[in-house]
C-alpha cells in the first residue's frame, strides 16, 4: 500500500485503531510512519510477497441480500485493505460469500490491491470449469490469482484443468486444501505427487499436527501455505476468556489474544499467510495488528504453547 491508495486507508485505519484500542500505540506509530511495513512472506514458486495476514470468508460473508449485513461487511473489507491486507479466500461452498465479496469489492474506490483466492468444489471436469467461471463472474475479476481444489474433492481431475489454465494465463497460482484437521494423509500424498503453488490446512496453538509432516513438506517442496482456523473456530478465545495476556506478550508487540494466536501461527517459518474470518470491523482491525511488529522466535513459541496449557 502506498500514498496512491485512498485517503480512507491511512487516516481511517489510524482512527479505527484509536477507537478500538486494539492495536496499541506502537502499531499506530508504525503504521503512521510507514503503512507498507506490514509483515510479508514470499510465495516460494515466484518470490512474490504476500502479507502474513489475509482474510477468510467462510460463515462470515454469506450475507445474501441483507443490506445491513452487507454494509457491515463493507467496513470489514475497508479495515482489511487499510491494514495492508491483500489476500481474500473464498469458495463456492460458502453459499453467497463469493457473490457478496465481489459486490462489495466493486464498491471500494479506487480499486484496492487484491490477491483473489477461491476454490473449486464439485465433481467432474466440465462442472469444475463452469463453477470456476461462475466464481470469476461473482468476484468481478479478469482472472483469479489463486484457485485451490477444496478439501481434495476430485482433485486429480481438477488439477489437470488448473494446470492448463495456468499455462494459458487464466490463473496465476494453483493450490489444494483441507480443513477441520483431516485428510492429512491424502494431502501429503498429493503434495508429494504433484506440483502445487499453495496448500491450505488448519493450524493453531492447539491443533499442531501439521508441524510434524505438512509444514516441513511444504517447505521442502517450495509450496506456500495458507492457514485456516487459526483461532480453532473460536475455541481458543473460549479457553482464555477472562484471562489477561502474559506480561511478556509485549515482547512480540501483542495487544490482544487474537494477535497472540495469529503471531504464533505466522511465526512458523513454513507459514505464508493466515486467513482468519470475521464479520466485524473491530475484529478485523485487531487481526491486522498481528501483521505488524515482532514475531516470536522458537524459544518464545514454545513458551506460548506451554502457557496455553496452564490456563
C-alpha positions in Angstrom: 0.0 0.0 0.0 1.3 3.4 -0.9 0.2 7.0 -0.9 -1.8 6.5 -4.0 -4.3 4.3 -2.1 -7.5 6.0 -0.8 -7.1 8.6 1.9 -9.6 6.4 3.8 -7.0 3.8 4.2 -4.3 5.6 6.2 -6.5 8.1 8.1 -9.4 5.8 8.9 -7.2 2.9 9.9 -5.4 5.1 12.4 -8.7 6.5 13.6 -10.3 3.0 13.9 -7.2 1.8 15.8 -7.6 4.6 18.3 -11.3 4.0 18.7 -11.0 0.2 19.0 -8.0 0.4 21.4 -6.8 -2.9 19.9 -3.6 -2.2 18.0 -1.6 -0.4 20.7 0.3 2.8 20.4 3.2 1.1 18.8 1.1 -0.1 15.9 -0.5 3.3 15.4 3.0 4.8 15.3 4.4 2.1 13.0 1.5 2.4 10.5 1.6 6.2 10.6 5.3 6.2 9.8 5.1 3.5 7.1 1.8 1.8 6.2 3.8 -0.6 4.0 5.6 -2.1 7.0 3.1 -5.0 7.2 5.0 -8.3 7.6 5.1 -10.4 4.5 6.4 -13.7 3.2 7.4 -14.8 -0.3 5.4 -17.3 -2.4 8.2 -19.9 -3.0 7.3 -20.6 -6.6 7.6 -17.0 -7.6 9.1 -14.8 -4.9 6.0 -12.6 -4.9 5.5 -11.2 -1.4 2.2 -11.7 0.5 1.2 -10.0 3.8 1.1 -12.6 6.5 -2.5 -11.8 7.5 -5.1 -12.5 4.9 -8.9 -12.9 5.2 -11.2 -15.8 5.0 -15.0 -15.6 4.2 -16.3 -18.9 5.5 -19.5 -18.4 7.5 -19.0 -14.6 7.6 -19.6 -13.3 4.1 -22.8 -15.4 3.5 -24.9 -12.3 3.8 -27.2 -12.9 0.8 -29.3 -9.8 0.0 -29.3 -8.5 3.6 -28.4 -4.8 3.2 -27.4 -4.2 6.8 -25.1 -7.2 6.9 -23.5 -6.1 3.6 -22.9 -2.6 5.0 -21.2 -4.2 8.0 -19.1 -6.4 5.8 -18.0 -3.4 3.6 -16.5 -1.9 6.7 -14.7 -5.2 7.3 -13.2 -5.1 3.8 -12.2 -1.4 4.3 -10.4 -2.3 7.5 -8.7 -5.2 5.9 -7.2 -3.2 3.0 -6.5 -0.2 5.3 -4.4 -2.6 7.4 -2.3 -3.7 4.5 -4.1 -6.9 3.6 -4.4 -8.3 0.1 -5.3 -12.0 0.1 -9.0 -12.8 0.4 -10.0 -16.5 0.3 -13.5 -17.9 -0.5 -15.2 -20.9 -2.0 -18.5 -21.9 -3.7 -19.0 -24.0 -0.6 -19.6 -20.7 1.4 -23.1 -20.1 -0.1 -23.4 -16.4 -1.1 -19.9 -15.4 0.1 -18.4 -15.1 -3.3 -21.2 -13.1 -4.7 -21.2 -10.8 -1.7 -17.4 -10.4 -1.7 -17.5 -9.4 -5.4 -20.3 -6.9 -5.0 -18.6 -5.3 -2.0 -15.2 -5.2 -3.7 -16.8 -3.2 -6.5 -17.9 -0.5 -4.0 -14.3 0.2 -2.9 -12.8 3.1 -4.8 -10.1 3.3 -6.1 -9.7 -0.4 -6.7 -7.7 -1.9 -3.9 -4.7 -4.2 -4.3 -6.3 -7.6 -4.2 -4.9 -11.2 -4.2 -8.0 -13.1 -5.1 -8.2 -16.8 -4.0 -11.1 -19.1 -4.4 -11.7 -22.9 -4.8 -13.3 -25.4 -7.0 -15.6 -27.7 -5.0 -17.6 -30.1 -7.3 -17.2 -33.4 -9.1 -16.3 -33.6 -12.8 -14.2 -31.7 -15.2 -16.8 -29.7 -17.0 -18.7 -28.9 -13.8 -15.5 -27.7 -12.3 -14.8 -25.4 -15.3 -18.4 -24.0 -15.1 -18.1 -23.4 -11.3 -14.8 -21.6 -11.6 -16.1 -19.4 -14.4 -19.2 -18.6 -12.2 -16.9 -17.7 -9.3 -14.9 -15.4 -11.6 -18.0 -13.5 -12.6 -19.2 -13.3 -8.9 -15.8 -11.7 -8.0 -15.7 -9.5 -11.0 -12.1 -10.3 -11.7 -10.5 -11.0 -15.1 -8.6 -13.9 -13.6 -8.0 -15.4 -10.2 -4.6 -15.1 -8.5 -5.2 -18.5 -6.9 -7.6 -21.3 -7.4 -7.5 -24.2 -5.0 -9.1 -27.6 -5.0 -11.3 -27.6 -2.0 -11.0 -30.4 0.5 -9.3 -32.5 -2.2 -12.6 -33.1 -4.0 -12.0 -34.8 -7.3 -8.5 -33.3 -7.1 -6.8 -35.3 -9.9 -9.5 -34.2 -12.4 -9.5 -30.5 -11.4 -5.7 -30.4 -11.3 -5.4 -31.1 -15.0 -7.8 -28.2 -15.7 -5.9 -25.9 -13.4 -2.5 -26.9 -15.0 -3.9 -26.0 -18.4 -5.4 -22.7 -17.1 -2.1 -21.7 -15.5 -0.2 -22.4 -18.7 -2.7 -20.3 -20.6 -2.5 -17.5 -18.1 -6.1 -17.9 -16.9 -4.9 -18.3 -13.3 -1.7 -17.3 -11.7 -1.3 -20.0 -9.0 -2.9 -23.3 -8.2 -3.4 -25.0 -4.8 -5.1 -27.7 -2.8 -6.8 -27.6 0.6 -8.2 -29.4 3.5 -9.8 -28.2 6.8 -11.0 -29.5 10.1 -7.5 -31.0 10.6 -8.5 -34.0 8.5 -7.4 -35.8 5.3 -3.7 -35.0 6.0 -2.5 -38.3 4.6 -4.2 -37.7 1.2 -3.0 -34.1 1.2 0.6 -35.2 1.9 0.3 -37.7 -1.0 -1.0 -35.1 -3.4 1.9 -32.7 -2.4 4.5 -35.4 -2.9 3.0 -36.5 -6.2 2.2 -33.2 -7.9 3.5 -29.6 -8.0 1.2 -27.1 -6.3 1.9 -23.4 -5.6 -0.2 -23.4 -2.5 -1.5 -25.8 0.2 -4.2 -24.8 2.7 -4.9 -26.5 6.0 -5.7 -26.0 9.7 -3.1 -24.8 12.2 -3.3 -23.1 15.5 -1.9 -23.2 19.0 -3.9 -26.3 19.9 -4.1 -28.1 16.6 -0.4 -28.5 15.7 -0.3 -31.9 13.9 0.8 -30.2 10.7 4.1 -29.3 12.3 5.2 -32.9 12.0 4.7 -33.5 8.3 2.7 -31.0 6.2 4.6 -27.8 7.2 8.1 -29.4 6.7 6.9 -31.0 3.4 5.6 -27.7 2.1 8.9 -26.0 2.9 10.8 -28.8 1.2 8.6 -28.8 -1.9 8.5 -25.0 -2.2 4.8 -24.7 -1.5 3.2 -21.6 0.0 0.8 -22.3 2.9 -2.5 -20.7 3.8 -3.7 -21.4 7.3 -7.4 -21.7 8.1 -9.0 -21.8 11.5 -6.1 -20.0 13.3 -8.5 -19.5 16.2 -9.8 -23.0 16.2 -13.3 -21.6 15.2 -13.3 -19.6 18.4 -12.3 -22.4 20.8 -9.0 -20.6 21.7 -10.9 -17.5 22.7 -13.2 -19.6 24.9 -10.2 -21.0 26.6 -8.7 -17.7 27.5 -11.9 -15.8 28.3 -11.4 -13.5 31.3 -7.6 -14.3 31.3 -5.1 -11.5 30.9 -2.3 -11.6 28.4 1.0 -12.6 29.9 3.3 -9.7 30.5 5.9 -11.0 28.0 3.4 -10.7 25.2 4.6 -7.1 24.8 7.9 -8.5 23.6 6.2 -9.6 20.4 4.0 -6.5 20.2 0.8 -8.3 21.1 -2.0 -6.2 22.5 -4.8 -8.8 22.3 -5.3 -12.6 22.4 -6.2 -12.5 18.7 -2.8 -11.1 17.9 -1.2 -13.6 20.3 -2.8 -16.5 18.5 -2.1 -15.2 15.0 1.5 -14.3 15.7 2.1 -17.9 16.9 0.8 -19.2 13.5 2.6 -16.8 11.2 5.9 -17.1 13.1 6.3 -20.6 11.9 8.9 -20.3 9.0 6.8 -22.5 6.7 3.6 -20.5 7.0 3.0 -17.9 4.3 -0.4 -16.4 5.3 -3.1 -16.9 7.9 -6.7 -16.3 6.9 -8.9 -15.6 9.9 -12.6 -14.8 9.1 -14.7 -12.2 10.8 -17.9 -10.2 10.2 -16.9 -7.3 12.5 -14.6 -4.4 11.5 -13.3 -4.1 15.1 -12.1 -7.7 15.0 -10.6 -7.2 11.6 -8.6 -4.2 12.9 -7.4 -6.5 15.7 -6.4 -9.3 13.3 -4.5 -6.9 11.1 -2.5 -5.8 14.1 -0.8 -9.2 14.1 0.8 -8.4 10.8 3.0 -5.7 12.3 5.8 -5.7 14.8 7.9 -8.5 16.2 7.2 -12.2 15.9 8.1 -14.9 18.4 11.3 -16.9 17.9 11.4 -20.7 18.5 12.0 -20.3 22.3 9.1 -17.9 22.7 6.9 -20.1 20.5 7.5 -22.9 23.0 6.7 -20.6 25.8 3.4 -19.7 24.2 2.5 -23.4 23.9 3.4 -24.1 27.5 1.5 -21.0 28.7 -1.8 -22.0 27.0 -1.5 -25.5 28.6 -1.5 -23.9 32.1 -4.7 -21.9 31.5 
